[in-house]
Amino acid sequence: MFDLSDLYQELILDHNRSPRNRRRIEHAGCRAEGYNPLCGDRITVYLSIGGDVIEEAAFEGTGCAISTAAASMMTEAVKGMSVAEATALFERFRAMVTADEDRVEADGASMGKLGAFAGVRRFPARVKCATLAWHTLRAAIAGDHASVTTE
């Protein structure tokens, strides 16, 4: 029997093996770096924003499977969104991976493919892996050039 958690696990593994948007945007208007000292993940997020819309999103870096998959899926999700929409999605994602179990299930179902990370909540040490790219995205949008850490 096929379980939804199997699909989610495969989705994360696929984005780890073949990350989308893993590249540098040469003329990115927004850029930020992030570091997770817990497992050594390092990421740079690049954004090209036209008006108030994220036209391109990409990342470079090294990290664990969860960190890499989160960055890959995040860059796919925010392309075409307004800065406000991307910021709101960051808040929803963070709430999903840090909420209590009942809320996680509800939020995971409403997050589309990003719902694959709802189970991360059960592994507190992995929450920082899943959210590193998102915190770095927020710093890039804000123009914060200091390195983001998950300490």
Backbone torsions as a table, in degrees:
resi	resn	phi	psi	omega
1	MET	NA	139.3	-178.7
2	PHE	-90.7	129.6	-178.3
3	ASP	-106.8	144.4	178.1
4	LEU	-58.1	-35.6	178.9
5	SER	-64.2	-29.4	175.5
6	ASP	-65.4	-42.1	177.7
7	LEU	-62.1	-46.4	-179.9
8	TYR	-62.3	-42.7	178.9
9	GLN	-61.5	-43.8	179.4
10	GLU	-64.6	-37.5	178.0
11	LEU	-61.8	-45.3	178.3
12	ILE	-64.5	-44.1	178.7
13	LEU	-62.4	-40.2	178.8
14	ASP	-62.2	-45.0	-179.6
15	HIS	-70.8	-24.7	174.1
16	ASN	-74.0	-44.6	-178.9
17	ARG	-69.4	-38.0	-177.4
18	SER	-132.2	73.5	-177.7
19	PRO	-62.8	137.1	175.5
20	ARG	-88.2	145.8	175.4
21	ASN	62.6	27.1	176.3
22	ARG	-87.0	93.8	-178.5
23	ARG	-171.6	168.1	175.2
24	ARG	-93.0	139.8	170.4
25	ILE	-97.8	108.5	-172.5
26	GLU	-56.0	-41.7	-176.7
27	HIS	-112.0	42.3	179.8
28	ALA	-66.3	132.6	177.2
29	GLY	-78.6	-21.4	-179.0
30	CYS	-131.9	138.4	-178.0
31	ARG	-153.3	142.4	175.1
32	ALA	-150.8	155.1	179.1
33	GLU	-114.8	145.5	178.3
34	GLY	-134.3	152.9	-178.3
35	TYR	-144.5	133.4	175.6
36	ASN	-113.1	99.7	-177.2
37	PRO	-66.1	-20.0	-179.2
38	LEU	-62.3	-43.8	180.0
39	CYS	-126.7	7.2	173.8
40	GLY	84.9	8.4	178.9
41	ASP	-63.1	135.5	174.7
42	ARG	-131.7	136.1	-176.8
43	ILE	-145.6	146.4	168.6
44	THR	-122.7	127.9	178.7
45	VAL	-106.6	133.2	178.5
46	TYR	-117.6	136.3	178.1
47	LEU	-133.7	140.0	167.4
48	SER	-113.7	118.5	-177.3
49	ILE	-116.9	126.2	177.0
50	GLY	-112.4	117.5	-173.9
51	GLY	67.5	-111.2	178.7
52	ASP	-121.8	14.8	-174.6
53	VAL	-112.0	135.0	175.5
54	ILE	-78.1	105.1	-177.5
55	GLU	-82.9	-36.8	178.1
56	GLU	-138.6	145.0	175.1
57	ALA	-141.7	133.5	-179.6
58	ALA	-150.4	169.5	178.8
59	PHE	-148.4	157.7	170.2
60	GLU	-133.7	156.4	175.4
61	GLY	143.8	-176.8	179.1
62	THR	-129.0	147.6	179.0
63	GLY	-176.6	178.3	178.1
64	CYS	-70.1	174.2	-177.4
65	ALA	-59.8	-41.4	-178.2
66	ILE	-67.8	-43.5	179.8
67	SER	-63.2	-46.2	-179.6
68	THR	-64.8	-45.4	179.7
69	ALA	-64.1	-40.0	179.4
70	ALA	-63.1	-41.9	178.8
71	ALA	-65.5	-42.0	179.3
72	SER	-62.1	-49.2	-177.7
73	MET	-70.7	-33.6	177.9
74	MET	-63.4	-46.5	-178.3
75	THR	-63.3	-35.9	175.5
76	GLU	-65.1	-42.2	-174.3
77	ALA	-67.9	-38.0	-171.9
78	VAL	-87.6	-14.5	178.0
79	LYS	-59.1	128.8	179.2
80	GLY	88.3	-7.6	178.3
81	MET	-85.4	154.9	170.3
82	SER	-73.1	162.4	177.1
83	VAL	-59.1	-40.0	179.4
84	ALA	-64.3	-41.6	178.6
85	GLU	-64.7	-41.8	179.4
86	ALA	-65.6	-39.3	177.9
87	THR	-65.0	-41.9	177.5
88	ALA	-65.2	-37.9	178.0
89	LEU	-65.5	-39.1	174.5
90	PHE	-55.5	-47.8	-178.6
91	GLU	-62.9	-41.8	178.8
92	ARG	-65.5	-40.9	179.2
93	PHE	-63.9	-48.0	-180.0
94	ARG	-60.4	-42.9	178.3
95	ALA	-63.0	-39.2	-179.2
96	MET	-62.5	-42.6	-175.2
97	VAL	-86.7	-4.6	178.7
98	THR	-119.7	-3.2	-176.4
99	ALA	-78.0	168.6	175.7
100	ASP	-68.4	164.1	-172.5
101	GLU	-55.2	-42.5	-178.8
102	ASP	-62.9	-42.7	-179.3
103	ARG	-70.7	-34.9	179.5
104	VAL	-56.6	-46.7	-178.1
105	GLU	-62.6	-42.6	-179.8
106	ALA	-67.2	-46.6	-179.1
107	ASP	-66.8	-38.9	179.6
108	GLY	-59.5	-39.7	-179.5
109	ALA	-66.8	-29.1	-177.4
110	SER	-91.6	-0.4	-174.6
111	MET	-101.1	8.4	-179.4
112	GLY	60.4	-138.5	-178.3
113	LYS	-60.7	-30.9	179.6
114	LEU	-64.3	-18.8	176.1
115	GLY	-61.1	-14.8	177.1
116	ALA	-58.8	-23.1	-177.8
117	PHE	-90.8	0.3	-178.7
118	ALA	-58.1	-35.8	-179.1
119	GLY	-69.8	-14.5	179.0
120	VAL	-59.3	-28.8	-179.5
121	ARG	-54.0	-31.7	-179.4
122	ARG	-73.8	-7.7	-178.7
123	PHE	-127.9	80.9	-172.8
124	PRO	-51.6	-33.4	179.5
125	ALA	-66.7	-21.0	-177.9
126	ARG	-92.6	-10.7	179.8
127	VAL	-59.0	-41.9	179.9
128	LYS	-65.0	-32.8	176.7
129	CYS	-64.9	-43.3	-177.6
130	ALA	-71.7	-29.1	-174.5
131	THR	-99.7	-8.5	-177.6
132	LEU	-54.5	-50.8	-178.8
133	ALA	-60.7	-37.3	-178.6
134	TRP	-68.6	-42.5	176.6
135	HIS	-64.7	-36.2	178.7
136	THR	-69.3	-38.7	174.4
137	LEU	-57.9	-47.2	-179.4
138	ARG	-60.9	-40.3	178.1
139	ALA	-65.3	-40.0	178.6
140	ALA	-62.9	-42.9	178.5
141	ILE	-62.5	-40.5	-177.7
142	ALA	-76.8	-11.0	-177.6
143	GLY	76.1	20.6	-180.0
144	ASP	-80.7	112.3	-175.7
145	HIS	-90.8	-3.1	174.8
146	ALA	-73.4	146.7	179.7
147	SER	-68.8	133.9	178.2
148	VAL	-83.6	133.7	173.8
149	THR	-125.7	158.9	179.5
150	THR	-104.1	21.1	179.0
151	GLU	-65.3	NA	NA
